[in-house]
Amino acid sequence: MKRYTIYGAICAAAGLAQNSAFALENGTSSYPSGIMTVMSGVLGGPGNYLYSYNRFEDITSLRDGGGNTSPPGANGGVQAHALRAVHVFGTPPIFGANIAVQAALPYVDGTLHFPSYGISGGGRGFGDPLFGVLLGWQSPQYFQTFEVDVVAPTGSYDKTRLFNPGTNVTSLYLAYAFTWMPVRQLELSSKINLNYSSVNSATHYQSGVQLTADYGVNYHINQTWLVGLGGYLNTQLNDDKINGQSAFGDGHRTNELAFGPQVGYGTQKWGAMLHWQRHIYARNAAYGNALWLNAYFKF
């Protein structure tokens, strides 16, 4: 049996409602796929922001490279909660961009079950913290953000556990996010993220470079309420490796597509977003659905 390890770790970026994640090994990405679907390119004005992210995921199966359930009957669940603090500086812009720094810390509780093998396992604890720098530009109709983040391998981890809150790897994110409002009430948003992960020293496993595009199409009913559709597309650019060799003979590359409705309420001081996303395609990845409830506060 291939050992599937689905680690939980909520991470971050800039915008009204953003990141949370799954991390590493056997193809699952450390980037929090699917949370950057509302006002993704908006950094926010100078000040301090606190974000709360809450993900409830039901894993109904695990899929192999052909999209087949493997092993049969595998299932699980994850609850992930995180706080993220962001400070946007009020100093003069650099190249027209506002500058921000951020830090995030997750807490994760998850389980995996393999009934055909009589194996189950779970784990809970703090995940890996994230630290980052952001640059944000804005115009009347177009907002964009460039981001660099580092995820440190300090979360709870034990290679003998089936599920780990931490990853035991260092990850680097490079990302570009935008929000375009071609007309006043229509919003098109996306965040494109490149994720590189180091070798796990405990297992000698290295996940491949992952490219994730979160997306959202939202209709702003008025200045505070919006409804829309959002999700993510995730693809892997090179093979997973074990001891420097392609994992499982085929590189175990992950490909995913998820989609679902969302609704949000927001002001300049606070807001909340509710997202539901379901997999419609998965290769070498978990398959299921997730509910996100996120909030932000400016002070």
Summary of the structure (lengths in Angstrom):
residues: 299
radius of gyration: 18.4
end to end distance: 50.2
largest distance: 60.5
contacts: 1178
relative contact order: 0.22
helix: 1%
strand: 60%
